[in-house]
Amino acid sequence: MMMRLNFLHPDPTDPEQMSDRYRAGIDLAEYADKNGFAMVSTEEHTATEMGWSPTPLLTAAMILNRTQNLSVAITALLVPLHDPVRLAQQMAVIDLMSKGRLSITTGLGYRPVEYAALGKEWKRRGKILDECLETMLKVWSGEPFEINGETIKVGPMPYTRPHPMVMIGGSGPAAARRAARFGMPLQLPAPLPEIEALYYEECEKHGTSGFCISPEKVAMVHVVEDPDKAWAELGHHFWLEASTYDSWQTPDQTSAVHSHATNIDELREEGIYQFLSPEQAIDRARDTGALALHPLVGGMPIDSAWQSLELTVDKVIPAVSEG
């Protein structure tokens, strides 16, 4: 079982609402941790009108501080938008505090506005990512290295050796080659057999080893007693996230959660976002081996988020555990 949190809300300027949502998200994660969930995922975007997950490292640290067992995966972290020395230090501290429960998937992003907002060069984003990864690995080595004309040695060393889990995200040949060159796992956004094959070919070429993750049958799930009623009353929350994400996409962008629906009825038919009864959720978990809850999706009411999570804990997890 996993849970996704990105805190998207139609009015992120309301301090009371956003305070309640961030606090609720951390409470939901703590409850999930105590009831057998394996992971919380989040992601990074900046320069968005709806506050879509702008501080994933901070969010991850808050969740990991309140939990004992589950991991947090940032899928993806837009590494070129960060200072690599500070990023390596921040990840090391979170890794130490959580004893290795943080992982990231690197992303280049696909919105030039994000690079403009942070004064980064859009056209050099691939090169910037390579430079960042090289510097981060030097920081985590614990050995002195030269940067900006100075020789430095940066601490602390991370808990996970040789470094926290870093996967390379992407859907094209450049991502496969980068992952193999750095000896890091490749995270694909959808099944892409030709890119996966290239990754393993490149690993052999560079003498590195790794693995490739390719998601299938991805769906963002909200567990409810009556799915038809939920679509009628709450479907607009799914639609807000799906339509916002779609508005950012470029023709060359690949994502397992990119909806092409033009209205809520099409969104329901498509199946990327699903209201499921406990019985349907049990069947999906047994069929796919996983269930990804998205309790606060698109400004979903906090009460509904709790109802979804509690139904999962009370009715779905026991049935799945029994087989």
ZALO-939519 format. One record per atom (N, C-alpha, C): residue in one letter; x, y, z. Coordinates in steps of 0.001 Angstrom, whole numbers, padded with zeros to 6 digits, always signed. Atoms other than C-alpha are relative to their C-alpha. Example, Ala and Ser with C-alpha at 12.3 -4.5 7.8 and 13.67 -1.06 7.14 Angstrom:
// residues 2
a+000890-001190+000000
a+012300-004500+007800
a+000900+001200+000000
s-000820-001190-000060
s+013670-001060+007140
s-000770+001090+000730
//
This chain:
// residues 323
m+000841-001192+000000
m+000000+000000+000000
m+000883+001250+000000
m-000724-001259+000002
m+001223+003466-000828
m-000990+001154-000059
m+000837-001189-000016
m-000099+007004-000607
m+000762+001132-000671
r-000599-001140+000679
r+000548+010093-002716
r-000516+001291+000623
l+000361-001306-000542
l+000574+013642-001364
l+000669+001088-000836
n-000607-001139+000693
n+001059+016800-003423
n-000612+001346+000390
f+000571-001206-000614
f-001190+019333-001621
f-000531+001024-000999
l+000658-000865+000972
l-002690+020772-004796
l-001340+000484+000557
h+001257-000554-000494
h-005558+023114-003895
h-000397+001173-000884
p+000413-001095+000893
p-007670+025530-005968
p+000251+001388+000561
d-000271-001307-000596
d-007016+028340-003475
d+001120-000111+001023
p-001117+000146-000939
p-003520+027987-001986
p+000336+001280+000747
t-000261-001258-000707
t-003650+031619-000809
t-000747+000079+001322
d+000769+000014-001249
d-006036+030721+002039
d+000864-000637+001095
p-000947+000560-000975
p-003709+030306+005061
p-000618-001065+000895
e+000619+000987-000879
e-006205+028432+007228
e-000177-001332-000720
q+000205+001233+000760
q-007090+025926+004509
q+001314-000715-000254
m-001260+000653+000319
m-003491+025298+003522
m+000698-000518+001249
s-000550+000498-001255
s-002349+024998+007123
s-000664-001314+000392
d+000733+001220-000342
d-005074+022432+007757
d+000407-001156-000913
r-000303+001068+000953
r-004152+020493+004611
r+001403-000571+000228
y-001344+000515-000269
y-000435+020272+005355
y+000028-000802+001298
r+000042+000732-001264
r-001119+019235+008931
r-000724-001327-000171
a+000743+001237+000244
a-003680+016687+007743
a+000848-000999-000781
g-000835+000901+000781
g-001245+015272+005204
g+001006-000744+000856
i-000972+000652-000891
i+001355+014582+007874
i-000710-000972+000934
d+000780+000914-000852
d-001325+013070+010147
d-000420-001249-000772
l+000376+001140+000833
l-002541+010851+007301
l+001190-000936-000195
a-001195+000819+000186
a+001016+009662+006687
a+000331-000777+001278
e-000274+000685-001264
e+001500+008854+010370
e-000970-001164+000206
y+001008+001052-000136
y-001747+006868+010427
y+000292-001144-000975
a-000333+001020+000988
a-000755+005045+007237
a+001195-000835+000464
d-001187+000695-000494
d+002625+004166+008755
d-000357-001002+001091
k+000392+000868-001106
k+000981+002683+011843
k-000878-001155-000447
n+000939+001025+000473
n-001317+000580+009676
n+000493-000713-001261
g-000568+000914+000979
g+001063-001134+007287
g+000298+000544-001371
f-000370-000554+001302
f+001571+001267+004391
f+001515-000040-000157
a-001444+000125+000268
a+004966+000910+002735
a+000647+001311-000413
m-000639-001159+000610
m+005482+004271+001065
m-000970+001168-000126
v+000673-001225+000409
v+004403+007861+000619
v+000818+000595-001135
s-000703-000644+001111
s+005263+009509-002685
s-000435+001454-000102
t+000296-001389+000293
t+005450+013167-003512
t+000835+000386-001211
e-000702-000434+001196
e+006855+015221-006376
e+000331+001470+000121
e-000389-001406-000067
e+008226+018656-007201
e-000511+000775-001207
h+000334-000999+001016
h+006753+021569-009140
h+000180+001367+000648
t-000082-001357-000508
t+007330+025260-008797
t-000691+000915-000999
a+000692-000967+000865
a+005707+028372-010275
a-001341-000543-000453
t+001351+000457+000304
t+002257+026786-010098
t-001005+000870+000745
e+001024-000846-000611
e-000942+028642-009320
e-000695-000678+001167
m+000766+000741-000996
m-002265+025906-007047
m+000863-000659+001060
g-000840+000499-001084
g+000683+025208-004767
g+000363-001458-000107
w-000232+001433+000232
w+001470+021829-006315
w+001408-000383+000462
s-001218+000630-000530
s+004218+020260-004146
s+001284+000781-000276
p-001181-000813+000288
p+006805+023062-004166
p+001224-000351+000841
t-001119+000262-000917
t+008964+021750-001283
t+000056-001484+000381
p+000087+001432-000307
p+009215+017954-001537
p+000999-000491+001035
l-000958+000436-001017
l+012378+017603+000562
l-000484+000354+001398
l+000552-000400-001292
l+010787+019538+003397
l-001182-000888+000374
t+001138+000888-000245
t+007594+017499+003046
t+000482-001384+000408
a-000533+001318-000332
a+009601+014276+003071
a+000559-000030+001418
a-000586-000042-001341
a+011479+015328+006208
a-001087+000012+001074
m+001085-000045-000985
m+008240+016153+008036
m-000669-001362+000145
i+000637+001318-000046
i+006689+012817+007104
i+000906-001017+000676
l-000926+000984-000559
l+009779+010795+007968
l+000225+000218+001488
n-000151-000287-001428
n+010077+012540+011316
n-001172-000516+000817
r+001207+000439-000704
r+006527+011480+012215
r-000283-001485-000170
t+000250+001412+000278
t+006825+007876+011023
t+001210-000839+000381
q-001057+000906-000437
q+008871+004827+011864
q+000434-001001-001057
n-000278+001117+000900
n+008689+002376+008978
n-000098+000335-001483
l+000192-000215+001432
l+007412+003703+005682
l+001114+000860-000596
s-000979-000804+000720
s+009674+005236+003070
s-000708+001145-000711
v+000521-001103+000801
v+009214+008483+001156
v+000787+000055-001301
a-000616-000085+001331
a+009882+008614-002575
a-000413+001306-000650
i+000283-001231+000739
i+010156+011933-004403
i+000144-000327-001476
t+000023+000449+001395
t+009140+011144-007982
t-000731+001008-000882
a-001441-000120+000046
a+010523+013335-009314
a+000426+001298+000687
l-000639-001199-000519
l+012881+015876-007783
l+000743+000668-001151
l-000603-000717+001136
l+013934+018533-010297
l+001381+000492+000403
v-001352-000231-000505
v+017615+018351-009431
v+000670+001224-000611
p-000679-001182+000559
p+018823+021042-011902
p-000448+001326+000604
l+000478-001233-000625
l+016773+023616-009968
l+000602+000225+001380
h-000569-000066-001345
h+018787+022980-006781
h+001512+000230-000061
d-001448-000043-000175
d+022277+023852-005609
d+000456-001398+000421
p-000321+001401-000264
p+023982+020440-005653
p+000651-000262+001350
v-000623+000209-001306
v+026071+020892-002501
v-001059+000034+001092
r+001065-000096-001010
r+023078+022023-000452
r-000966-001174-000111
l+000907+001127+000187
l+020888+019327-001979
l+000601-001272+000585
a-000650+001191-000543
a+023419+016617-001117
a+000001+000027+001526
q+000017-000117-001465
q+023650+017924+002453
q-001393-000243+000561
q+001373+000166-000480
q+019879+018128+002877
q-000429-001463-000073
m+000347+001409+000118
m+019436+014603+001571
m+000747-000851+001015
a-000774+000752-000992
a+022208+013343+003842
a-000621+000118+001382
v+000603-000201-001321
v+020564+014865+006904
v-001314-000774+000110
i+001269+000738-000024
i+017141+013433+006004
i+000263-001501+000043
d-000377+001413+000023
d+018775+010074+005278
d+000474-000465+001379
l-000458+000332-001347
l+020477+010111+008681
l-001174-000069+000976
m+001127-000061-000927
m+017326+011127+010535
m-000947-001186-000183
s+000977+001054+000287
s+015200+008489+008816
s+000621-001383-000113
k-000729+001256+000169
k+017862+005766+008673
k-000286-000637-001355
g+000014+000537+001355
g+017699+005418+004921
g-001357-000146-000648
r+001346+000194+000542
r+013983+005810+004200
r-000383+001008-001092
l+000259-000960+001063
l+014299+008572+001581
l+000590-000491-001318
s-000526+000235+001339
s+014652+007978-002157
s-000492+001106-000921
i+000430-000982+000982
i+014513+010348-005095
i+000154-000572-001398
t-000179+000208+001424
t+014003+010039-008806
t+000312+001365-000597
t-000353-001287+000578
t+015781+012801-010679
t-000898+000303-001194
g+000785-000427+001143
g+013749+014791-013149
g+000589+001267-000601
l-000409-001237+000664
l+014595+017447-015719
l-001131+001015-000004
g+001139-000889+000129
g+011092+018868-015764
g-000315+000260-001464
y+000439-000262+001378
y+009194+019993-018843
y-000685+001350-000102
r+000619-001320-000017
r+008144+023538-017936
r+001096+001065+000079
p-001034-001044-000025
p+010559+026336-018934
p-000232+001050+001071
v+000289-001024-001008
v+008769+028652-016490
v+000657-000334+001332
e-000626+000385-001264
e+010212+026647-013581
e+001474+000400+000010
y-001406-000396+000104
y+013748+027286-014807
y+000133+001512+000051
a-000043-001462-000029
a+013013+030956-015393
a-000215+000534+001410
a+000314-000463-001355
a+011586+031329-011894
a+001200-000089+000923
l-001146+000221-000881
l+014824+030060-010363
l+001324+000374-000655
g-001211-000496+000632
g+017286+031637-012777
g+000900-001083-000547
k-000766+001110+000565
k+018384+028361-014365
k-000161-000028-001521
e+000002+000017+001453
e+019213+027770-018021
e-000749-001227-000530
w+000829+001077+000522
w+016494+025694-019676
w+000756-000831-001037
k-000662+000714+001083
k+018624+024795-022695
k+001170-000863+000483
r-001119+000777-000545
r+021411+023414-020457
r-000454-001006+001048
r+000512+000781-001126
r+019158+021361-018204
r+000628-001390+000105
g-000642+001311-000055
g+020670+018001-019186
g+001414+000077+000530
k-001366-000190-000475
k+024207+019249-018658
k+000018+000391+001473
i+000070-000401-001412
i+023201+020881-015373
i-000265-001219+000883
l+000276+001207-000775
l+021769+017568-014149
l+001251-000840+000155
d-001251+000773-000086
d+025013+015774-014986
d+000969+000639+001001
e-000899-000705-000912
e+027025+018423-013142
e-000459-000143+001448
c+000540+000145-001361
c+024722+018215-010130
c+000281-001389+000551
l-000223+001366-000461
l+024965+014445-009912
l+001470-000238+000323
e-001439+000145-000253
e+028755+014566-010186
e+000382+000642+001329
t-000326-000702-001246
t+028947+017113-007358
t-000602-000707+001205
m+000650+000687-001125
m+026456+015275-005136
m+000758-001265+000387
l-000764+001207-000296
l+028433+012052-005439
l+001315+000341+000694
k-001234-000432-000669
k+031598+013919-004451
k-000278+000391+001448
v+000374-000363-001377
v+029853+015383-001397
v-000183-001254+000837
w+000311+001208-000759
w+028608+011965-000317
w+001207-000915+000188
s-001196+000843-000148
s+032073+010407-000772
s+000742+000286+001295
g-000730-000385-001200
g+033366+012284+002260
g+001425+000417-000262
e-001357-000372+000362
e+036542+013121+000370
e+000051+001454-000472
p-000127-001373+000513
p+037866+016608-000475
p-000167+000029-001517
f+000115-000177+001443
f+037007+017892-003949
f+000006+001489-000315
e-000105-001396+000412
e+037388+021070-005939
e-001299+000472-000646
i+001186-000604+000587
i+034473+023328-006786
i+000149+001522+000057
n-000080-001467+000082
n+034399+026974-007886
n+001357+000539+000462
g-001347-000460-000313
g+038146+027241-007446
g+000453-000258+001415
e-000371+000309-001383
e+038156+025979-003862
e-000057-001512+000219
t+000061+001399-000411
t+038916+022581-002355
t-000776-000081+001306
i+000858+000089-001183
i+036223+021615+000124
i-000239-001460+000365
k+000462+001295-000485
k+035137+018660+002206
k-001279+000260+000769
v+001333-000349-000485
v+031453+018606+003045
v-000597-001150+000797
g+000707+000992-000796
g+029610+016764+005794
g-001430+000431+000220
p-000357+001322-000515
p+027724+015023+007140
p-000099-001086-001070
m+000152+001157+000864
m+028066+011646+005499
m-001409-000571+000188
p+001339+000572-000141
p+024712+010001+004775
p+000006-001319+000757
y+000162+001287-000683
y+023404+006992+006682
y+000152-001147-001000
t-000040+001022+001045
t+022986+004976+003464
t+001313+000108-000757
r-001272-000009+000708
r+026275+003990+001858
r-000118-000794-001310
p-000848-001196+000036
p+027606+004896-000551
p-000764+001323-000017
h+000790-001231+000021
h+024731+007374-000829
h-001486-000359+000028
p+001443+000258+000041
p+020941+007713-000541
p-000437-000501-001375
m+000492+000552+001261
m+018871+005969-003191
m-000369+001116-000967
v+000267-000957+001071
v+018908+008046-006366
v-000266-000781-001271
m+000342+000603+001280
m+017135+006869-009495
m-000072+001098-001055
i+000057-000949+001101
i+017327+008568-012860
i-001337-000162-000705
g+001294+000043+000661
g+013945+009446-014290
g+000071+000541-001405
g+000049-000489+001369
g+013076+009988-017904
g-000616-001025-000914
s+000666+000888+000952
s+011507+008496-020989
s+000763-000147-001310
g-000745+000031+001249
g+014191+008920-023642
g+001367-000645+000136
p-001330+000612-000011
p+017583+007523-024607
p+000993+000705+000916
a-000954-000730-000844
a+019438+010294-022752
a-000104-000436+001453
a+000183+000443-001387
a+017934+009165-019431
a+000622-001377+000210
a-000570+001349-000108
a+018923+005541-020078
a+001521+000055+000033
r-001460-000112+000048
r+022477+006523-020960
r+000540+000644+001279
r-000443-000674-001230
r+022757+008855-017955
r-000027-000974+001173
a+000114+000948-001113
a+021532+006189-015524
a+001099-001045-000048
a-001049+001012+000135
a+023940+003603-016882
a+001374+000593+000280
r-001304-000646-000192
r+026859+006046-016900
r+000293+000238+001475
f-000190-000258-001424
f+026310+006952-013243
f-000188-001254+000852
g+000215+001227-000751
g+025528+003356-012248
g-001194+000085+000928
m+001200-000204-000809
m+022080+004326-010975
m-001198-000682-000653
p+001207+000601+000578
p+018667+002668-011432
p-000727+000993-000904
l+000788-000801+000922
l+016390+003919-014207
l-001471-000127+000365
q+001440-000033-000278
q+012812+004955-013394
q-000719+000530-001240
l+000771-000404+001165
l+010565+005025-016452
l-001390+000467+000424
p+001326-000480-000368
p+007251+006923-016379
p-001122-000895-000513
a+000969+000917+000600
a+005487+004161-018359
a+000792-001140-000634
p-000732+001089+000662
p+006358+000833-020010
p+000600+000456-001330
l-000717-000410+001210
l+009002+001665-022644
l+001098-001039-000251
p-000948+001119+000136
p+010703-001620-023631
p+001298+000368-000702
e-001213-000327+000745
e+013139-000052-026082
e+000971+000823+000843
i-000862-000796-000880
i+014437+002426-023488
i+000581-000891+001099
e-000501+000946-000998
e+014723-000329-020882
e+001126-000847-000583
a-001045+000808+000643
a+016717-002456-023331
a+001278+000810-000196
l-001174-000866+000180
l+019008+000477-024110
l+000735+000191+001317
y-000622-000186-001317
y+019618+001010-020388
y+000925-001174+000332
y-000827+001153-000339
y+020880-002543-019901
y+001189-000143-000950
e-001120-000005+000940
e+022999-002302-023048
e+001080+000994+000444
e-000937-001023-000446
e+024569+000887-021728
e+000690-000397+001309
c-000625+000489-001236
c+025160-000670-018303
c+001138-000952-000324
e-001052+000942+000398
e+027118-003446-019968
e+001180+000742-000605
k-001050-000792+000646
k+029054-000895-022011
k+000876+000706+001026
h-000738-000771-001004
h+030052+001120-018925
h+000497-000867+001165
g-000411+000862-001101
g+030602-001873-016645
g-000719+000302+001300
t+000804-000303-001187
t+027860-000756-014264
t-001141-000996+000094
s+001160+000876-000183
s+024911-002638-012846
s-001128+000814+000615
g+001148-000714-000534
g+021434-001519-011985
g-001279-000707-000371
f+001291+000583+000340
f+017756-002132-012484
f-000909+001097-000541
c+000932-000932+000629
c+014863-000522-014312
c-001391-000228+000582
i+001369+000071-000495
i+011429+000254-012854
i-000922+000570-001075
s+000928-000404+001055
s+008582+000449-015347
s-001423-000240+000500
p+001323+000184-000602
p+005104+001072-013871
p-001047-000470-001002
e+001115+000458+000815
e+002033-000689-015225
e-001299+000132+000787
k+001342-000069-000602
k-001699-000292-014550
k-000056+001009+001132
v-000022-001034-001032
v-001144+002926-012600
v-001382+000629+000136
a+001262-000694-000265
a-004227+004422-010968
a+000084+000700+001337
m+000124-000740-001246
m-004796+007077-008321
m-001374-000323+000588
v+001212+000596-000564
v-007393+005622-005961
v-000491+000771+001213
h+000667-000544-001179
h-009875+007069-003481
h-001073-001013+000381
v+000924+001055-000424
v-011749+004395-001501
v-001232+000619+000649
v+001278-000548-000471
v-015431+005174-000872
v-001026-001128+000080
e+001055+001008-000085
e-018577+003280+000001
e-000821-000062-001285
d+000860-000079+001178
d-020454+004444-003112
d+000722+000760-001120
p-000753-000677+001062
p-018297+005176-006201
p-000848+000899-000891
d+000850-000835+000859
d-021220+006502-008291
d-000305+001330+000665
k+000275-001226-000750
k-022139+009013-005612
k+001260+000859+000099
a-001255-000739-000134
a-018484+009975-005160
a+000352+000706-001309
w-000276-000656+001280
w-018040+010662-008890
w-000881+001231-000186
a+000926-001125+000161
a-021107+012911-008829
a+000356+001166+000915
e-000216-001052-001000
e-020099+014826-005695
e+001454+000453+000099
l-001408-000291-000245
l-016294+014675-005654
l+000883-000140-001242
g-000784+000233+001205
g-015214+013916-009206
g+000763+001218-000488
h-000688-001215+000450
h-014275+017549-009801
h+001384+000142+000627
h-001345-000042-000593
h-011287+017075-007466
h+000987-000802-000857
f-000813+000742+000959
f-009913+014365-009745
f+000241+000849-001255
w-000082-000762+001248
w-010652+016601-012727
w+000954+001182+000128
l-000896-001141-000192
l-008797+019568-011247
l+001452-000425-000171
e-001389+000442+000134
e-005571+017604-010915
e+000294-000469-001421
a-000243+000566+001324
a-005916+015748-014220
a+000093+001088-001061
s+000000-001045+001028
s-006728+018838-016289
s+001162+000964+000176
t-001163-000858-000241
t-004018+020935-014632
t+001261-000664-000533
y-001182+000726+000469
y-001396+018280-015321
y+000032-000069-001525
d+000073+000079+001455
d-002586+017873-018899
d+000402+001328-000652
s-000303-001314+000579
s-002237+021624-019490
s+001500+000280-000043
w-001452-000194-000020
w+001501+021375-018719
w+000727-000850-001028
q-000714+001011+000767
q+002300+018467-021010
q+000367+000472-001404
t-000444-000215+001367
t+004264+018703-024224
t-000166-001309-000769
p+000244+001219+000781
p+003804+016233-027110
p+001005-001124+000260
d-001017+001020-000202
d+007063+014443-026284
d+000041-000524+001431
q-000008+000383-001399
q+006219+014017-022588
q-000787-001292+000207
t+000652+001277-000292
t+005353+010512-021345
t-000222-000123+001495
s+000292+000185-001415
s+003639+009820-018045
s-001158-000976+000159
a+001052+000985-000258
a+001561+006963-016657
a-001244+000631+000591
v+001166-000655-000606
v-000748+009475-014937
v-000440+001219-000807
h+000442-001091+000861
h-001242+011842-017874
h-001351-000357-000602
s+001335+000216+000537
s-004960+011938-018563
s-000197+000809-001278
h+000366-000689+001242
h-006213+012830-022036
h-001501+000256-000063
a+001445-000214-000045
a-009827+013151-020926
a-000335+001475-000206
t+000456-001372+000209
t-011783+016245-021916
t-001159+000374+000904
n+001055-000282-000973
n-014468+015945-019228
n+000022-001091+001068
i-000025+000937-001126
i-015243+014076-016019
i-000449-001394-000407
d+000456+001324+000449
d-017136+011262-017763
d+001128-000754-000697
e-001130+000646+000671
e-014135+010564-019976
e+001093-000367+000996
l-001000+000282-001030
l-011863+010755-016944
l-000343-001296+000730
r+000427+001233-000684
r-013899+008052-015223
r+000240-001215-000885
e-000156+001111+000930
e-013842+005851-018309
e+001469-000362-000196
e-001424+000192+000252
e-010094+006294-018731
e+000667-000876+001056
g-000482+000889-001051
g-009275+004741-015355
g+001273+000403+000709
i-001203-000437-000718
i-006223+006715-014285
i-000364+000462+001406
y+000533-000398-001302
y-008276+008209-011425
y-001234-000839+000276
q+001080+000942-000292
q-010645+005831-009667
q-000555+000187+001412
f+000688+000210-001261
f-013220+005908-006901
f-000334-001481+000055
l+000238+001431-000136
l-013343+002312-005665
l-000681-000303+001325
s+000551+000515-001247
s-015531+000580-003122
s+001066-000859+000668
p-000984+000886-000635
p-013634-001466-000529
p+000159-001327-000741
e-000075+001277+000710
e-014496-004618-002471
e+000779+000150-001305
q-000746-000248+001240
q-013213-003132-005734
q+001485+000256+000286
a-001391-000262-000369
a-010066-001922-003986
a+000729-001292+000349
i-000583+001305-000323
i-009452-005429-002649
i+000361-000738-001283
d-000253+000684+001273
d-009768-006852-006156
d+001187+000624-000735
r-001111-000664+000692
r-007400-004227-007584
r+001329-000323+000675
a-001238+000291-000722
a-004814-004801-004859
a+000468-001427-000276
r-000374+001381+000285
r-004918-008539-005480
r+000469-000167-001439
d-000325+000122+001417
d-004748-008085-009247
d+001349+000614-000340
t-001218-000741+000366
t-001898-005564-009392
t+001107-000127+001029
g-000999+000111-001057
g-000125-006261-006117
g+000268+001301+000733
a-000220-001297-000643
a-000424-002629-005045
a-001281+000819-000050
l+001111-000949-000010
l-002858+000144-004230
l+000590+001360+000341
a-000546-001340-000191
a-001980+003835-004568
a-001124+000964+000351
l+001011-000954-000445
l-004223+006103-002501
l+000486+001428-000225
h-000308-001421+000212
h-004371+009826-003274
h-001054+000781+000796
p+001118-000446-000843
p-006430+011062-000316
p-000343+001477-000087
l+000264-001442+000049
l-006057+014850-000703
l-000017+000523-001432
v-000096-000330+001422
v-006191+014840-004513
v-000869+001208-000372
g+000744-001111+000577
g-007203+018108-006150
g-000844+000796+000976
g+000775-000744-000987
g-008341+019805-002944
g-001119-000812+000634
m+000999+000876-000619
m-010358+016796-001754
m-000212+000396+001466
p+000238-000337-001404
p-012067+017575+001587
p+000772-000915+000941
i-000814+000775-000942
i-009981+016452+004535
i-000800-001142+000612
d+000832+001074-000550
d-012895+014469+005995
d-000083-001181-000962
s+000072+001072+000989
s-013177+012506+002764
s+001333-000733-000097
a-001322+000634+000014
a-009419+011879+002797
a+000119-001013+001129
w-000057+000907-001139
w-009689+010355+006247
w-000917-001212-000197
q+000914+001117+000241
q-012704+008261+005264
q+000609-001015-000951
s-000639+000903+000951
s-010794+006829+002311
s+001092-000828+000657
l-001103+000707-000638
l-007761+005945+004384
l-000516-000993+001041
e+000531+000896-001036
e-009804+004466+007240
e-000722-001194-000602
l+000626+001141+000678
l-011874+002329+004847
l+001070-000974-000489
t-001086+000851+000473
t-008622+001042+003388
t+000586-000820+001141
v-000587+000672-001151
v-007221+000204+006806
v-000973-001028+000604
d+000981+000851-000671
d-010443-001308+008179
d-000489-001168-000862
k+000636+001003+000831
k-011690-003248+005164
k+000904-000592-001080
v-000793+000480+001132
v-009091-003511+002398
v+001232-000756+000452
i-001254+000636-000406
i-005818-004296+004126
i-000222-001356+000658
p+000199+001324-000595
p-007200-007143+006305
p-000349-001058-001036
a+000403+000976+001011
a-008808-008829+003279
a+001173-000359-000900
v-001150+000282+000861
v-005683-008481+001138
v+001035-000824+000749
s-000983+000735-000804
s-003484-009749+003961
s-000391-001469+000147
e+000468+001387-000121
e-005648-012855+004274
e+000153-000768-001293
g-000110+000654+001305
g-005193-013534+000578
g-001361-000198-000587
//
